[in-house]
């Protein structure tokens, strides 16, 4: 039986805006402060964003908020998490399992960003300037800006469902 390939078949991607947030707070505290200052209700999803890499699995907590007025889904996700690498050490008589922690980065093109706020809505139809201004009012936030999504190689990491 022959193999059929689809040539030049591009899936139409949903438009989204990605906001970079610099802050030193923990993810649950960042979600709390955004809820408090922006009067929204981010809730942690039951399932984390699991990224399977060569030696380990990185698990990023995902916070979701559905804006009914703007008809948009907003996701808050940290750009960094600690992942565990299991290695077997056979130095000596007995083999031992050794667990090392490493820092994993979700979007490597923006290594310095601490959090991403993904807005699944066309930027022309969302009050982005007001949101950026409101996020800057949070005392725990150092800086906020819109990122260039065209420079991101693995946009698959930003699919939350």
CORVEN-V575047 format. One record per pair of residues at least 24 apart in sequence whose ideal C-beta (glycine too) atoms are under 10 Angstrom apart, sorted by the first residue. I is the first residue (numbers start at 1). J is the second residue. Records with the same first field share a line. If there is no record, write none. Layout:
BEGIN
I: J / J
END
This chain:
BEGIN
13: 149 / 155 / 159
14: 73 / 120 / 121 / 122 / 159
15: 119 / 120 / 121 / 122 / 123 / 124 / 125 / 126 / 149
16: 72 / 73 / 75 / 118 / 119 / 120 / 121 / 122 / 123 / 126 / 149 / 155 / 158 / 159
17: 72 / 74 / 117 / 118 / 119 / 120 / 121 / 122 / 123 / 126 / 128 / 131 / 146 / 147 / 149
18: 75 / 107 / 110 / 113 / 116 / 117 / 118 / 119 / 146 / 147 / 148 / 149 / 152 / 155 / 158
19: 74 / 76 / 113 / 115 / 116 / 117 / 118 / 119 / 128 / 131 / 132 / 135 / 144 / 145 / 146 / 147
20: 79 / 107 / 110 / 112 / 113 / 114 / 115 / 116 / 117 / 143 / 144 / 145 / 146 / 147 / 148
21: 76 / 78 / 79 / 113 / 114 / 115 / 116 / 117 / 135 / 136 / 138 / 140 / 141 / 142 / 143 / 144 / 145
22: 79 / 112 / 113 / 114 / 115 / 141 / 142 / 143 / 144 / 145
23: 78 / 113 / 114 / 115 / 135 / 138 / 139 / 140 / 141 / 142 / 143 / 144
24: 114 / 140 / 141 / 142
25: 114 / 115 / 138 / 140 / 141
26: 61 / 78
27: 60 / 61 / 62 / 63 / 76 / 77 / 78 / 80 / 81 / 114 / 115
28: 61 / 63
29: 140
30: 63 / 76 / 78 / 114 / 115 / 117 / 138 / 140 / 141
31: 61 / 63 / 64 / 65 / 76 / 115
32: 63 / 140
33: 135 / 138 / 139 / 140 / 141
34: 63 / 65 / 74 / 76 / 115 / 117 / 134 / 135 / 138 / 140 / 141
35: 63 / 65 / 76
36: 138
37: 134 / 135 / 137 / 138 / 139 / 140 / 141
38: 65 / 74 / 130 / 131 / 134 / 135 / 137 / 138
39: 134
40: 65 / 66 / 67 / 74 / 76 / 134
41: 65 / 66 / 67
42: 74 / 75 / 76 / 117
44: 76
45: 75 / 77 / 160 / 161
47: 160 / 161
48: 77 / 81 / 160
49: 75 / 77 / 78 / 81 / 106 / 157 / 158 / 159 / 160
51: 81 / 83 / 104 / 105 / 106 / 154 / 156 / 157
53: 83 / 85 / 104
54: 85
55: 83 / 84 / 85 / 86 / 87 / 100 / 102
56: 83 / 84 / 85 / 86 / 100 / 101 / 102 / 104
57: 83 / 84 / 85 / 104
58: 82 / 83 / 84 / 102 / 103 / 104 / 105 / 106 / 157
59: 83 / 84 / 104
60: 104 / 106 / 116 / 157 / 160
62: 118 / 160 / 161
63: 115 / 117 / 160
64: 118 / 160
65: 117 / 119
66: 120
67: 119 / 120 / 121 / 126
70: 119 / 121 / 125 / 126 / 127 / 131
71: 120 / 121 / 125 / 126
72: 119 / 120 / 121 / 122 / 125 / 126
73: 118 / 119 / 120 / 121 / 160 / 161
74: 117 / 118 / 119 / 120 / 121 / 126 / 131
75: 116 / 117 / 118 / 119 / 120 / 158 / 159 / 160
76: 115 / 116 / 117 / 118
77: 106 / 107 / 115 / 116 / 117 / 118 / 157 / 158 / 160
78: 105 / 106 / 113 / 114 / 115 / 116
79: 104 / 105 / 106 / 107 / 108 / 110 / 111 / 112 / 113 / 114 / 115 / 116
80: 104 / 105 / 106 / 107 / 111 / 113 / 114 / 115
81: 105 / 106
106: 154 / 157 / 158
107: 147 / 149 / 151 / 152 / 153 / 154 / 155 / 157 / 158
108: 152 / 153 / 154 / 157
109: 147 / 148 / 149 / 151 / 152 / 153 / 154
110: 147 / 148 / 151 / 152
112: 143
113: 143 / 145 / 147
114: 141 / 142 / 143
115: 141 / 144
116: 147 / 152 / 157 / 158
117: 144 / 146 / 147
118: 147 / 149 / 158 / 159 / 160
119: 146
120: 158 / 160
123: 149
END
